[in-house]
Amino acid sequence: MRTLLFYTLLFLVLPIQSQSYDKHLKTNITSEGILYYIYNFKMKSKSEGAKSLEYDFTHLNERDHVTLTATCITTDIANIDSFYLSLPTGEKFECSVEKIYTEHKSKWRTRFRVNFSYDLWQEMYGQNVPFRIILLCKDKKQIIFEDSAKAWKKNRKKLSQILEVIEVNKN
């Protein structure tokens, strides 16, 4: 009840608007809690015919999951059927894929969304070695994405800082 009263007063007193702490994070106070939008990330492909994966994360602090929204850029159509996260520990997690659209702009762009647990998100960025994203297409073709060592170091540092901000703001 105190939390609801706090957010109600905050909502009435302060103008609600997004805040940007850096080029990768925007926050917004909503009636359901603090919404975090973590954006502007890109992974290169390890597979032939695939260029990159551009992605962002959305997390509402009152929920126990994270939404990854991504665009897979390929030379041929990618009918994405399954999404896997492969951690350096050898663990592999499958997530349901919600396709948003596919379009052609010099290359094929397939936009999709997946949800996974907040704990898994923390584990992804808690490793010293990059995780892999593996997309399985309906034709059984695999598209593999992984950060380079340099990109991983930069992305891991940025996401670790953002995860720390989220943890500090939890009730």
N, C-alpha and C positions, 0 to 999 in steps of 0.2 A: 504494500500500500504506500509506503514511504517513497519507493522508487517511482510509482505512478504519479504521486503528488509532485515529486521533484521534476519529472519530465514535463508535467502539465505546466508548472510554474515557469520552467525554462522555455517552454514553447510559447507562453504568453509574453514573457519579458524580452527574450532575445529574438531577433529576426532569424528565421531558419534559412540557412544557406550553406552550400558546400564550402568546405575549406580544403585547400591544397597545401600539404606540408612540403611536398617536393614534386618532382616530375612523374612520380609513380603512384602517388596516393592522394585520394580525395575522401573526405569523410562527410557524412551528413547525419544529423540527429533526426530520427524519425519517431513516430509514436511507438514503434516496435523496438527501438534501441538504436545504437550507433551502427550505421551502414558504412562499410569500408569498401572502396573501389580501388583495386590495385591494378594498374594498367601499364601498357606500353612495354611488353616483353616479347622477345622473339627468340626462337630456337632454330638452328639450321638442321637440315635433314641429313641423315646418314644413308638415305635410300636414293636409288636412281629414279629420276623423273619427278622428284619432289624437291621443292626449293626451301620452304620454311614454314614455321608454325608461329603465327602471331597470336598472343593470348593475353588474357586478363583474368583477375580473380574478383569475386564479390563475396563479402561475408557480412552477415548481420550478427552482432555480438550476442544476441539472445538465442541464436540457433547453433546447432552442433555440426553444421556442414558448411562447405565452401562450394561455390559454383565457379567452374572454369569455363570461360567462353573463348573459343579459338577459331582462327581461320587457317585452314590448311591450304597452302599454295602449291599447285602441282602442274606439270605439263599436260597430263591426261586427266580425265574425270576420275575423281576418287569417291566411290560410293562407300563411305565409311559405315561400317557395321558394328565395330567394337573398339573400345578404348582401354588401354592397359597402362598402368604406371608400374615401372620396374625399378625397384630401389637397389642401391649398391649391395645391400645385404642379401640379395637374391629373392626377396619377397616380390610378388607380382599381384597387383590388384586390378580387377576388371571393373569398369564403370559403365553404366548404361549411357548410350549416346542419344541425344536429342538433336536431330538435324534441323538447322534453321533455314539454310538455303544453299544453293550452288549457282555460281555465275561464272561467266567467262569474260575476263578483262586482260587480254594478252596471255594470261595463264588462267587455269581453273582455280577458283576460290570456293572452298566448301566451308561454310560457317556452321559450328555446332556448339553444343553445351553439354557439360557433364557435372555431376555432383559427387563429392566424396567427403569423408569425415574431416573435421577440423584437426583431429589428432594425426591423421595421415598427412595432411598439409604441413603440420609442424615437423613430422618425421622426414618429409621430402627435403626440407631445407635445413634439417639438423645433421645431415651427412657431410663429410668432407669431399665426397665424390658425387658428381651429378647423377640425378635420376634420369631415366629414359621414359619417353612417351612413345607408345607403340600403337599405331592405328591399323586395324585389320579391315580391309575392304571386302565387299561382297564377293569379289572374284578371288579371294584368299590372298591377295597381295598385301604385304606388310609395308608400312611406312614408319620409319624409325627416326625420332628426333632426340638430340642430346646436345647440351651446351658444351662449347669448347672449355678448356680449363680456365682460360681468361674470363670468358663470359660467365662461367659458373661462379667464380670467385666474386665477381661484381654483383651478380643476381642474388647469390646466397647472402651476401652482406646486407644488401638492400632489403630483402625479404625478412631476414632475421631482425632487423631494426623495426620493420613494420609489425611483425609478430609480437615483438616486445611491447609496442604501443598498444596493440589489441589486448594483450594480457593485462597490462596496467589498468586499462579501462573496463575490464570485466567487473561485474558486481560481486 
